[in-house]
Amino acid sequence: MYIIKIQGKVKIPDYIQIRDEKFTLLAYCRADRPDDALRKIGLQEKTEEIKKIIAALPFGKIQKLEIK
């Protein structure tokens, strides 16, 4: 899977996209509240780990999401 963080403008918050190996969109949610989206794609056990990745992720850079 891959993750990208998109910077919001003025009143629009920052968002993240999680995509599969074929770059199909799996989840699109606010960067500060990814809980529901992660639950929907079956990653609720990894929420805290993914939140740390989101906090360190630079805007606009696609990164391979490697969670253990």
MOPAC internal coordinates of N, CA, C and O (Angstrom, degrees):
PM7 1SCF
backbone

  N    0.0000 0     0.00 0     0.00 0    0    0    0
  C    1.4488 1     0.00 0     0.00 0    1    0    0
  C    1.5220 1   109.41 1     0.00 0    2    1    0
  O    1.2310 1   121.57 1   -20.55 1    3    2    1
  N    1.3057 1   114.61 1   159.45 1    3    2    1
  C    1.4607 1   122.01 1   179.40 1    5    3    2
  C    1.5222 1   109.36 1  -128.55 1    6    5    3
  O    1.2310 1   120.78 1   -26.56 1    7    6    5
  N    1.3214 1   116.11 1   153.44 1    7    6    5
  C    1.4628 1   121.66 1   179.76 1    9    7    6
  C    1.5245 1   108.50 1  -133.69 1   10    9    7
  O    1.2310 1   121.16 1   -36.35 1   11   10    9
  N    1.3217 1   115.38 1   143.65 1   11   10    9
  C    1.4663 1   121.94 1   176.25 1   13   11   10
  C    1.5220 1   107.80 1  -139.81 1   14   13   11
  O    1.2310 1   120.82 1   -39.08 1   15   14   13
  N    1.3230 1   116.04 1   140.92 1   15   14   13
  C    1.4683 1   121.38 1   178.37 1   17   15   14
  C    1.5216 1   108.44 1  -109.73 1   18   17   15
  O    1.2310 1   121.31 1   -50.24 1   19   18   17
  N    1.3389 1   115.11 1   129.76 1   19   18   17
  C    1.4599 1   122.34 1  -177.01 1   21   19   18
  C    1.5270 1   108.60 1  -110.73 1   22   21   19
  O    1.2310 1   120.68 1   -52.17 1   23   22   21
  N    1.3224 1   116.31 1   127.83 1   23   22   21
  C    1.4575 1   121.03 1  -178.38 1   25   23   22
  C    1.5202 1   110.85 1   -78.98 1   26   25   23
  O    1.2310 1   121.04 1   -48.81 1   27   26   25
  N    1.3269 1   115.61 1   131.19 1   27   26   25
  C    1.4502 1   121.42 1   177.64 1   29   27   26
  C    1.5230 1   111.13 1   -80.86 1   30   29   27
  O    1.2310 1   121.21 1   -10.28 1   31   30   29
  N    1.3153 1   115.30 1   169.72 1   31   30   29
  C    1.4647 1   121.94 1   178.87 1   33   31   30
  C    1.5260 1   108.90 1  -121.95 1   34   33   31
  O    1.2310 1   120.03 1   -41.95 1   35   34   33
  N    1.2848 1   117.55 1   138.05 1   35   34   33
  C    1.4610 1   126.51 1   177.01 1   37   35   34
  C    1.5358 1   111.56 1    40.87 1   38   37   35
  O    1.2310 1   119.11 1    81.70 1   39   38   37
  N    1.3303 1   119.31 1   -98.30 1   39   38   37
  C    1.4631 1   121.93 1  -176.90 1   41   39   38
  C    1.5311 1   113.46 1   -91.04 1   42   41   39
  O    1.2310 1   120.52 1   172.60 1   43   42   41
  N    1.3234 1   116.61 1    -7.40 1   43   42   41
  C    1.4616 1   120.55 1   179.99 1   45   43   42
  C    1.5314 1   108.10 1   -87.92 1   46   45   43
  O    1.2310 1   119.85 1   -55.02 1   47   46   45
  N    1.3398 1   117.89 1   124.98 1   47   46   45
  C    1.4745 1   120.07 1  -177.58 1   49   47   46
  C    1.5327 1   112.63 1   -75.25 1   50   49   47
  O    1.2310 1   121.24 1   -10.67 1   51   50   49
  N    1.3333 1   115.23 1   169.33 1   51   50   49
  C    1.4560 1   121.14 1   174.41 1   53   51   50
  C    1.5277 1   109.10 1   -71.09 1   54   53   51
  O    1.2310 1   120.52 1   -34.16 1   55   54   53
  N    1.3166 1   116.61 1   145.84 1   55   54   53
  C    1.4626 1   122.15 1  -179.44 1   57   55   54
  C    1.5119 1   110.37 1  -127.41 1   58   57   55
  O    1.2310 1   120.87 1   -19.58 1   59   58   57
  N    1.3205 1   115.94 1   160.42 1   59   58   57
  C    1.4554 1   121.51 1   172.30 1   61   59   58
  C    1.5228 1   109.05 1  -125.23 1   62   61   59
  O    1.2310 1   121.65 1   -27.51 1   63   62   61
  N    1.3149 1   114.44 1   152.49 1   63   62   61
  C    1.4640 1   121.75 1   173.12 1   65   63   62
  C    1.5165 1   106.76 1  -123.05 1   66   65   63
  O    1.2310 1   120.92 1   -43.13 1   67   66   65
  N    1.3220 1   115.85 1   136.87 1   67   66   65
  C    1.4547 1   121.43 1   172.98 1   69   67   66
  C    1.5211 1   106.06 1  -116.70 1   70   69   67
  O    1.2310 1   121.06 1   -53.61 1   71   70   69
  N    1.3241 1   115.58 1   126.39 1   71   70   69
  C    1.4671 1   121.35 1  -175.59 1   73   71   70
  C    1.5270 1   109.64 1  -126.20 1   74   73   71
  O    1.2310 1   120.95 1   -27.27 1   75   74   73
  N    1.3394 1   115.78 1   152.73 1   75   74   73
  C    1.4602 1   120.10 1   178.94 1   77   75   74
  C    1.5236 1   110.73 1   -84.35 1   78   77   75
  O    1.2310 1   120.44 1     7.40 1   79   78   77
  N    1.3227 1   116.76 1  -172.60 1   79   78   77
  C    1.4696 1   122.13 1  -176.94 1   81   79   78
  C    1.5328 1   113.09 1   -61.58 1   82   81   79
  O    1.2310 1   120.13 1   153.39 1   83   82   81
  N    1.3329 1   117.37 1   -26.61 1   83   82   81
  C    1.4717 1   121.58 1   178.57 1   85   83   82
  C    1.5328 1   111.24 1   -95.09 1   86   85   83
  O    1.2310 1   120.43 1  -169.30 1   87   86   85
  N    1.3326 1   116.78 1    10.70 1   87   86   85
  C    1.4581 1   125.46 1  -179.44 1   89   87   86
  C    1.5278 1   113.44 1    64.94 1   90   89   87
  O    1.2310 1   120.41 1  -155.34 1   91   90   89
  N    1.3215 1   116.82 1    24.66 1   91   90   89
  C    1.4613 1   121.30 1   172.40 1   93   91   90
  C    1.5236 1   107.52 1   -76.27 1   94   93   91
  O    1.2310 1   120.37 1   -45.99 1   95   94   93
  N    1.3088 1   116.90 1   134.01 1   95   94   93
  C    1.4610 1   122.06 1  -178.28 1   97   95   94
  C    1.5240 1   110.17 1   -68.40 1   98   97   95
  O    1.2310 1   120.65 1   -58.08 1   99   98   97
  N    1.3335 1   116.37 1   121.92 1   99   98   97
  C    1.4605 1   121.88 1   177.41 1  101   99   98
  C    1.5222 1   111.22 1  -100.62 1  102  101   99
  O    1.2310 1   120.78 1   141.43 1  103  102  101
  N    1.3380 1   116.12 1   -38.57 1  103  102  101
  C    1.4614 1   120.10 1  -177.77 1  105  103  102
  C    1.5249 1   109.35 1  -148.78 1  106  105  103
  O    1.2310 1   121.41 1   -36.59 1  107  106  105
  N    1.3285 1   114.90 1   143.41 1  107  106  105
  C    1.4628 1   122.98 1   176.51 1  109  107  106
  C    1.5171 1   105.33 1  -139.58 1  110  109  107
  O    1.2310 1   120.12 1   -64.46 1  111  110  109
  N    1.3336 1   117.38 1   115.54 1  111  110  109
  C    1.4663 1   119.63 1  -175.32 1  113  111  110
  C    1.5284 1   110.35 1  -153.98 1  114  113  111
  O    1.2310 1   121.72 1   -11.26 1  115  114  113
  N    1.3131 1   114.31 1   168.74 1  115  114  113
  C    1.4561 1   119.64 1   176.52 1  117  115  114
  C    1.5165 1   109.89 1   -65.45 1  118  117  115
  O    1.2310 1   120.57 1   -38.49 1  119  118  117
  N    1.3097 1   116.52 1   141.51 1  119  118  117
  C    1.4626 1   121.20 1  -177.66 1  121  119  118
  C    1.5300 1   111.73 1   -65.86 1  122  121  119
  O    1.2310 1   120.20 1   150.98 1  123  122  121
  N    1.3253 1   117.23 1   -29.02 1  123  122  121
  C    1.4645 1   119.67 1  -178.73 1  125  123  122
  C    1.5330 1   113.37 1   -87.79 1  126  125  123
  O    1.2310 1   119.74 1   171.99 1  127  126  125
  N    1.3432 1   118.10 1    -8.01 1  127  126  125
  C    1.4646 1   121.40 1   179.60 1  129  127  126
  C    1.5351 1   111.70 1  -140.86 1  130  129  127
  O    1.2310 1   119.99 1  -111.51 1  131  130  129
  N    1.3241 1   117.62 1    68.49 1  131  130  129
  C    1.4680 1   119.04 1  -177.82 1  133  131  130
  C    1.5319 1   114.57 1   -86.98 1  134  133  131
  O    1.2310 1   119.85 1   179.89 1  135  134  133
  N    1.3278 1   117.88 1    -0.11 1  135  134  133
  C    1.4636 1   122.14 1  -171.61 1  137  135  134
  C    1.5293 1   114.37 1   -53.77 1  138  137  135
  O    1.2310 1   119.65 1   126.49 1  139  138  137
  N    1.3207 1   118.27 1   -53.51 1  139  138  137
  C    1.4667 1   121.10 1  -177.28 1  141  139  138
  C    1.5211 1   112.14 1   -63.62 1  142  141  139
  O    1.2310 1   120.38 1   138.28 1  143  142  141
  N    1.3192 1   116.88 1   -41.72 1  143  142  141
  C    1.4692 1   120.38 1  -179.59 1  145  143  142
  C    1.5311 1   110.90 1   -65.48 1  146  145  143
  O    1.2310 1   120.39 1   140.07 1  147  146  145
  N    1.3206 1   116.87 1   -39.93 1  147  146  145
  C    1.4583 1   119.81 1   178.65 1  149  147  146
  C    1.5224 1   111.32 1   -67.40 1  150  149  147
  O    1.2310 1   120.48 1   143.90 1  151  150  149
  N    1.3160 1   116.70 1   -36.10 1  151  150  149
  C    1.4650 1   120.59 1   177.04 1  153  151  150
  C    1.5242 1   110.49 1   -63.79 1  154  153  151
  O    1.2310 1   120.29 1   139.17 1  155  154  153
  N    1.3217 1   117.06 1   -40.83 1  155  154  153
  C    1.4651 1   121.49 1  -178.47 1  157  155  154
  C    1.5239 1   112.82 1   -65.29 1  158  157  155
  O    1.2310 1   119.87 1   150.24 1  159  158  157
  N    1.3238 1   117.85 1   -29.76 1  159  158  157
  C    1.4671 1   119.65 1   179.77 1  161  159  158
  C    1.5340 1   112.09 1  -101.07 1  162  161  159
  O    1.2310 1   120.61 1  -169.53 1  163  162  161
  N    1.3330 1   116.43 1    10.47 1  163  162  161
  C    1.4605 1   121.12 1   173.58 1  165  163  162
  C    1.5145 1   116.36 1    82.25 1  166  165  163
  O    1.2310 1   119.85 1  -157.09 1  167  166  165
  N    1.3167 1   117.89 1    22.91 1  167  166  165
  C    1.4628 1   121.38 1   179.84 1  169  167  166
  C    1.5278 1   113.04 1  -113.04 1  170  169  167
  O    1.2310 1   119.98 1  -155.21 1  171  170  169
  N    1.3312 1   117.64 1    24.79 1  171  170  169
  C    1.4573 1   120.23 1  -176.43 1  173  171  170
  C    1.5322 1   112.63 1   -62.45 1  174  173  171
  O    1.2310 1   119.76 1   151.84 1  175  174  173
  N    1.3387 1   118.06 1   -28.16 1  175  174  173
  C    1.4671 1   120.56 1   178.79 1  177  175  174
  C    1.5255 1   111.83 1   -70.28 1  178  177  175
  O    1.2310 1   120.34 1   158.54 1  179  178  177
  N    1.3186 1   116.96 1   -21.46 1  179  178  177
  C    1.4687 1   122.44 1  -175.95 1  181  179  178
  C    1.5287 1   112.55 1  -103.28 1  182  181  179
  O    1.2310 1   119.71 1  -166.04 1  183  182  181
  N    1.3277 1   118.16 1    13.96 1  183  182  181
  C    1.4589 1   121.91 1  -174.70 1  185  183  182
  C    1.5268 1   112.98 1   -55.95 1  186  185  183
  O    1.2310 1   119.75 1   131.51 1  187  186  185
  N    1.3290 1   118.08 1   -48.49 1  187  186  185
  C    1.4661 1   120.62 1  -176.95 1  189  187  186
  C    1.5301 1   111.28 1   -64.96 1  190  189  187
  O    1.2310 1   120.24 1   139.95 1  191  190  189
  N    1.3112 1   117.15 1   -40.05 1  191  190  189
  C    1.4648 1   121.38 1   178.46 1  193  191  190
  C    1.5341 1   110.86 1   -64.63 1  194  193  191
  O    1.2310 1   120.49 1   138.01 1  195  194  193
  N    1.3201 1   116.66 1   -41.99 1  195  194  193
  C    1.4631 1   121.12 1  -179.82 1  197  195  194
  C    1.5335 1   110.67 1   -69.63 1  198  197  195
  O    1.2310 1   119.75 1   144.58 1  199  198  197
  N    1.3261 1   118.08 1   -35.42 1  199  198  197
  C    1.4686 1   120.64 1   176.82 1  201  199  198
  C    1.5246 1   110.66 1   -61.60 1  202  201  199
  O    1.2310 1   120.18 1   142.04 1  203  202  201
  N    1.3270 1   117.26 1   -37.96 1  203  202  201
  C    1.4645 1   120.71 1   177.92 1  205  203  202
  C    1.5315 1   110.59 1   -66.51 1  206  205  203
  O    1.2310 1   120.65 1   140.60 1  207  206  205
  N    1.3242 1   116.35 1   -39.40 1  207  206  205
  C    1.4663 1   121.10 1   177.62 1  209  207  206
  C    1.5215 1   110.05 1   -63.70 1  210  209  207
  O    1.2310 1   120.28 1   136.52 1  211  210  209
  N    1.3402 1   117.08 1   -43.48 1  211  210  209
  C    1.4673 1   122.11 1   179.76 1  213  211  210
  C    1.5288 1   110.72 1   -60.84 1  214  213  211
  O    1.2310 1   120.44 1   137.27 1  215  214  213
  N    1.3240 1   116.76 1   -42.73 1  215  214  213
  C    1.4697 1   120.74 1  -178.63 1  217  215  214
  C    1.5336 1   111.47 1   -63.14 1  218  217  215
  O    1.2310 1   120.06 1   145.44 1  219  218  217
  N    1.3233 1   117.49 1   -34.56 1  219  218  217
  C    1.4649 1   121.11 1  -177.74 1  221  219  218
  C    1.5324 1   113.11 1   -90.03 1  222  221  219
  O    1.2310 1   119.92 1   168.29 1  223  222  221
  N    1.3087 1   117.76 1   -11.71 1  223  222  221
  C    1.4564 1   122.45 1  -174.59 1  225  223  222
  C    1.5350 1   111.51 1   -74.63 1  226  225  223
  O    1.2310 1   119.84 1   -51.16 1  227  226  225
  N    1.3292 1   117.92 1   128.84 1  227  226  225
  C    1.4640 1   119.65 1   176.18 1  229  227  226
  C    1.5336 1   110.48 1   -74.55 1  230  229  227
  O    1.2310 1   120.49 1   -25.72 1  231  230  229
  N    1.3188 1   116.67 1   154.28 1  231  230  229
  C    1.4599 1   121.46 1  -179.84 1  233  231  230
  C    1.5261 1   110.95 1   -67.93 1  234  233  231
  O    1.2310 1   121.05 1   -41.51 1  235  234  233
  N    1.3281 1   115.60 1   138.49 1  235  234  233
  C    1.4450 1   121.51 1   172.71 1  237  235  234
  C    1.5183 1   116.62 1    78.29 1  238  237  235
  O    1.2310 1   119.39 1  -177.23 1  239  238  237
  N    1.3187 1   118.77 1     2.77 1  239  238  237
  C    1.4589 1   121.02 1  -178.30 1  241  239  238
  C    1.5210 1   109.06 1  -106.41 1  242  241  239
  O    1.2310 1   120.47 1   -54.55 1  243  242  241
  N    1.3271 1   116.70 1   125.45 1  243  242  241
  C    1.4598 1   121.12 1   176.92 1  245  243  242
  C    1.5109 1   108.31 1   -79.43 1  246  245  243
  O    1.2310 1   120.94 1   -49.68 1  247  246  245
  N    1.3242 1   115.81 1   130.32 1  247  246  245
  C    1.4562 1   120.88 1  -179.54 1  249  247  246
  C    1.5196 1   109.40 1  -129.14 1  250  249  247
  O    1.2310 1   120.56 1   -39.88 1  251  250  249
  N    1.3115 1   116.54 1   140.12 1  251  250  249
  C    1.4561 1   120.73 1   175.95 1  253  251  250
  C    1.5263 1   107.54 1   -69.08 1  254  253  251
  O    1.2310 1   120.70 1   -50.37 1  255  254  253
  N    1.3065 1   116.27 1   129.63 1  255  254  253
  C    1.4627 1   122.17 1  -178.96 1  257  255  254
  C    1.5120 1   108.29 1   -91.43 1  258  257  255
  O    1.2310 1   121.38 1   -76.83 1  259  258  257
  N    1.3058 1   114.96 1   103.17 1  259  258  257
  C    1.4645 1   121.22 1  -179.43 1  261  259  258
  C    1.5143 1   108.37 1  -112.60 1  262  261  259
  O    1.2310 1   121.04 1   -78.85 1  263  262  261
  N    1.3224 1   115.62 1   101.15 1  263  262  261
  C    1.4635 1   120.57 1   179.55 1  265  263  262
  C    1.5140 1   108.61 1  -113.69 1  266  265  263
  O    1.2310 1   121.41 1   -33.48 1  267  266  265
  N    1.3296 1   114.91 1   146.52 1  267  266  265
  C    1.4607 1   120.43 1  -175.98 1  269  267  266
  C    1.4930 1   111.80 1   -94.97 1  270  269  267
  O    1.2310 1   120.10 1   180.00 1  271  270  269

